Amino acid sequence: MKIARITIFMAVSLLMSITPLQTLAQDTIVQWTFPGESGLADGGVIASNLDREIETAGGTSVIQFKNGSTTKAAQATEWQEGANEKKWKVEFATTGYTNLSLSSKLSSGGQNPGPRDFKVQYKVGDGSWTDLEESNFQVANDWETGVLTDLTLPLSCGNEPLVKIRWIMTSDTATDGSLLGENGICKIDDIYIKGDILDAQDENLANIIKIFPNPSKDFVQIQYGSSLEASLFDLSGKLIQKKQSQGSVTFDIRTLDPALYILKIEDTQTKVSINKQIIIQ
């Protein structure tokens, strides 16, 4: 018998294939630009993020702070034999913000080439690490090749007390094409997490809607005190089910494969809508 568990993450950012993101300038939620000898965040509108410190994991050297893109950068060695294990990592809160984006820069040592191949993964709370789509990239001995600019973060990362991002190496190849050695240098700089302030109407709607049971094996029910339209999408934006009712909607999820799904809920009178993410396991 299939065992399914649904965990609902509250989020109000809109899936790009369903509703376009805002085009106004975003706020910087947290940043690491390494102006001095510290790995602590050095900017951002959420004060609690300022005690967050960049880390490595998987067995690299301790972090040092050397010349970076503008001021300094975080730097580590001992990336050898680290494919799918060694990584840079940060964590932060996104409370009150949606439509998130990530920017960062990675670089390699010249005479001591570091890892060439990376991808980005994310994790919300105690969830699982998941690959960020279209986030595979390569690094070189410069500050242009390994640059990510305003990469869209998933729906589930918005309005959360804890989100984690990591840049994990995906091969043991150095930037010069050789096998990585223990002296290989990898640097990271100019990390920015940006987002839009959560709309008050959206937040109020999110607080009123009830989704249950949680966990659930077979069905998920949405309750709201007015007329609502609920649409269930997969992550590619394909519509799976759509229903409209007064006060309550139930989706049969017994035939769905384990994966992430997007539930868009709209008040049919005010046309205010929110998205919630469902994980079926």
C-alpha positions in Angstrom: 0.0 0.0 0.0 1.4 3.4 -0.9 2.1 5.6 2.1 1.7 9.3 1.3 2.6 12.1 3.6 1.7 15.7 2.8 3.5 18.6 4.4 2.2 22.0 3.7 4.6 24.9 3.6 3.0 28.4 3.7 4.3 30.5 0.9 2.8 33.3 -1.1 5.3 33.8 -3.9 3.8 32.8 -7.3 5.0 30.1 -9.6 6.4 31.8 -12.7 4.4 29.6 -15.0 1.2 30.5 -13.2 1.5 34.2 -12.3 4.4 36.5 -13.3 6.7 37.8 -10.6 6.9 41.5 -9.7 9.3 43.6 -11.7 10.0 46.3 -9.1 13.4 46.4 -7.4 13.6 43.8 -4.6 14.8 44.2 -1.1 18.1 42.5 0.0 17.0 40.1 2.7 20.6 39.1 3.5 24.0 39.4 2.0 27.6 38.2 2.4 30.1 40.5 0.7 33.0 39.9 3.1 34.3 43.4 3.7 36.7 42.2 6.4 38.0 39.1 8.3 34.5 37.7 9.1 32.1 35.2 7.6 29.1 36.8 9.1 26.3 38.3 7.0 27.1 42.1 6.5 23.7 43.4 5.3 20.0 42.8 4.7 16.6 44.0 6.0 16.0 41.0 8.3 18.0 41.8 11.5 18.1 38.2 12.7 20.0 37.2 9.6 23.0 39.3 10.6 24.4 36.6 12.9 24.3 34.0 10.2 27.8 32.8 9.1 28.9 31.1 5.9 30.2 27.6 6.3 31.8 24.8 4.4 30.9 21.1 4.9 32.3 17.7 3.9 35.9 18.1 5.0 37.5 21.2 3.5 40.0 23.4 5.3 39.1 26.2 7.6 37.8 29.3 5.9 40.1 32.3 5.3 39.4 35.7 3.9 41.5 36.7 0.9 41.2 39.0 -2.1 37.7 38.9 -3.7 35.6 40.4 -6.4 35.7 43.8 -4.7 37.0 43.6 -1.1 37.6 40.1 0.3 36.1 36.7 -0.3 35.7 33.5 1.7 38.3 31.0 0.7 39.0 27.3 1.5 41.2 24.5 0.2 41.2 20.7 0.5 38.4 20.1 -1.9 40.0 16.8 -3.2 37.7 13.7 -3.4 34.7 15.9 -2.6 32.3 15.3 -5.5 28.7 15.5 -4.1 30.1 15.9 -0.6 32.0 19.2 -0.2 30.2 22.5 -0.4 29.7 26.1 0.7 26.5 26.7 2.8 24.5 29.5 4.2 21.1 29.7 6.1 18.7 32.6 6.7 15.1 33.6 7.4 12.8 34.9 4.7 9.9 35.9 7.1 7.6 38.5 5.5 9.2 38.1 2.0 8.3 36.3 -1.2 9.5 36.1 -4.9 13.0 35.3 -3.8 16.2 35.3 -5.9 19.8 34.3 -5.4 23.0 35.9 -6.7 26.6 34.7 -6.0 30.1 34.6 -7.4 32.6 31.6 -7.2 36.2 31.7 -8.3 39.2 29.4 -8.3 42.9 29.8 -7.5 45.2 30.3 -10.5 48.3 28.2 -9.6 46.2 26.1 -7.2 43.0 25.4 -9.2 40.0 24.5 -7.2 36.8 22.6 -8.1 35.3 23.4 -11.5 31.8 22.0 -11.4 29.0 23.0 -9.0 25.2 23.1 -8.5 23.0 24.8 -6.1 20.6 23.0 -3.7 18.0 24.4 -1.2 16.3 23.2 1.9 13.4 24.6 3.8 13.4 24.0 7.6 13.9 20.2 8.3 13.0 19.2 4.7 15.2 17.5 2.2 18.0 19.0 0.1 16.7 19.6 -3.4 18.5 20.6 -6.6 17.6 24.1 -7.8 16.6 24.0 -11.4 19.1 25.3 -14.0 21.7 25.9 -11.3 24.6 23.8 -12.7 27.6 26.0 -13.4 31.3 26.0 -13.8 34.1 28.0 -12.1 37.3 29.5 -13.5 40.2 31.7 -12.2 38.1 34.8 -12.6 35.0 36.5 -11.2 32.8 36.2 -14.3 32.5 32.5 -15.1 31.1 31.2 -11.8 28.5 34.0 -11.5 24.8 33.4 -10.7 22.6 36.5 -11.1 19.0 36.7 -9.7 18.4 33.0 -9.9 14.8 32.4 -8.9 14.3 30.4 -5.7 11.4 28.0 -5.3 8.0 28.9 -4.0 8.6 27.1 -0.7 11.5 29.3 0.3 9.3 32.4 0.8 8.0 33.6 4.2 9.9 30.9 6.1 11.9 31.1 9.4 14.7 28.9 8.1 16.0 28.4 4.5 19.3 26.8 3.6 21.3 27.2 0.4 24.4 25.2 -0.6 26.8 25.3 -3.5 27.9 21.6 -3.8 30.7 20.4 -6.1 29.6 17.8 -8.6 32.9 16.4 -9.9 36.6 16.0 -8.8 37.8 18.0 -11.8 39.8 21.1 -11.2 39.4 24.3 -13.2 42.4 23.4 -15.4 41.0 20.0 -16.2 43.2 18.1 -13.9 42.3 16.0 -10.9 41.7 18.1 -7.8 44.5 18.3 -5.3 44.5 19.3 -1.6 45.9 22.8 -2.3 43.1 23.7 -4.7 41.5 27.0 -3.8 37.8 27.8 -4.1 36.5 31.3 -3.3 32.9 32.6 -2.8 31.8 36.3 -2.8 28.9 38.7 -3.2 26.0 36.4 -2.1 22.7 38.2 -2.2 19.2 36.8 -1.3 16.5 39.3 -2.4 12.7 39.3 -2.3 9.5 41.3 -2.3 7.6 42.3 0.8 4.6 40.1 1.4 1.3 41.7 0.5 -1.0 42.3 3.4 -4.0 40.9 1.6 -2.1 37.8 0.6 -0.9 37.3 4.2 -4.4 37.6 5.6 -5.8 35.1 3.1 -3.0 32.7 4.0 -3.9 32.9 7.7 -7.6 32.2 7.1 -7.3 29.2 4.7 -7.2 25.7 6.3 -5.7 22.7 4.6 -6.0 19.2 6.2 -5.5 16.5 7.1 -1.8 16.8 7.6 -0.3 14.3 7.0 -2.7 12.6 4.6 -2.7 9.4 2.6 -5.4 9.9 0.1 -7.1 13.3 0.1 -6.4 16.9 0.9 -9.2 19.4 1.8 -9.1 23.2 1.6 -11.5 25.2 3.7 -12.2 28.9 3.3 -15.0 31.1 4.6 -16.0 32.3 1.1 -16.2 31.2 -2.5 -12.8 29.8 -3.6 -11.2 28.3 -6.7 -8.4 25.8 -6.1 -5.9 24.6 -8.8 -3.3 21.9 -8.4 -0.2 22.2 -10.6 3.0 20.2 -10.9 6.3 22.1 -10.8 6.4 22.5 -14.6 3.1 24.5 -14.4 0.9 21.7 -15.8 -2.6 21.8 -14.3 -3.5 18.6 -12.6 -6.9 19.4 -11.1 -9.1 22.5 -10.7 -12.2 23.0 -8.6 -14.5 25.9 -7.5 -16.8 25.8 -4.5 -18.3 27.7 -1.7 -16.3 27.1 1.4 -14.6 23.8 0.8 -12.7 21.9 -1.9 -11.3 18.3 -1.7 -8.6 16.9 -4.0 -8.0 13.2 -4.5 -4.2 12.7 -4.5 -4.1 8.9 -4.5 -2.9 8.6 -8.1 -0.2 11.3 -7.9 3.4 10.3 -7.9 5.6 11.4 -4.9 6.8 14.9 -5.8 6.3 18.6 -5.1 3.0 20.2 -6.3 1.7 23.7 -6.3 -1.7 24.5 -4.9 -3.1 27.9 -6.0 -6.1 29.2 -4.0 -8.1 32.2 -5.1 -10.9 34.1 -3.5 -13.3 34.4 -6.4 -14.8 37.6 -5.2 -11.7 39.7 -4.4 -9.4 37.8 -6.9 -6.7 37.7 -4.2 -4.7 34.5 -4.5 -2.0 32.6 -2.7 0.1 29.5 -3.5 1.0 26.7 -1.2 3.4 23.9 -1.8 2.5 20.3 -1.2 5.0 17.5 -0.8 3.6 14.0 -1.5 5.8 11.2 -0.2 
